[in-house]
Amino acid sequence: MSPVRVLTANIQSGRSASGKTTSEPELAAAFTGVRADVAALQEVDRLQPRSRRIDQVSVIADALDLPHHRFAAALAGDVRWRRSLARPIGQHPGPAYGVALASRYPVIAWFATRLPRVISRLPVWSNGRPRLWVHEPRVAIAAVLDAPGGPVAVANTHLSLLPPVSRQQLRTVLTNTEDLGPRAIVAGDFNLPATTVREVASDWQMPRAATYPADHPVRQIDHILVRGGQARDVQSHRLPISDHRAMSAEVHWT
């Protein structure tokens, strides 16, 4: 069975390394020289005024020559002013923010789901004073790919900043993806250190690469987990965008 090159990238809404909004050509150029058969993207804007109303997954998928792609919305509307729960999450029709998956191979089936979240407002300390923080909704997108040699399940997600919540969300995504087939990949920004991910995903292979912060990465919060195969040629990519490094690996099936 042919190996699959997987890329995961938190693109930070396409902002440049200096925090500036990128144009469509600049966003596409950010992925020059990157190889991938499957790309898992997080913090993706779709038609957002803050990012020039670009359909960012389409731009990046075209740049990587990945013709099959889909977006799943976590937040809907203009996120500069209001953070509304997206309804629906799959193929949301208007301005939205969320995660996306792109593939070189045809897709047998697509899936999108909301993940467990803390509904209530949470007290946090910010700028020297207490305030209430609304826990951001999180989603996952998955696909069963018609890859050379047989189907492969791939899921992508961006998990909570709260470790107890992100651990539960990761368990949910892993369980759901296992149900899609014996060869599986779960990728994304988990907001969890490698030690915690290894504990939660003990039956999955977890390749290592420091991904955060982008300039001088000292820890890994972006992950590619593999079931039914082995990840080789693991790389960390400093792109011209984002405060994360992207991560890629070539998955060989057993």
Protein Blocks (a to p, Z undefined) as FASTA:
>chain_A
ZZdddddddekgopafkopacdfklmmmmmgoiacfbdcdehiaehiakloopafklmmm
mmnopabdcdddfbgcjfkloccddddfbhpabdcdddddddfbdcfbdcdddddddfba
cdddeehiacddddddddddddddddehiacddddddddfblklmmmmmmmmmmmmmmno
jbdcdedjehpafklmmmmmmmbccddddfbdfklccbdfbdcddehiacehiacdddfe
djbdcdddddddZZ
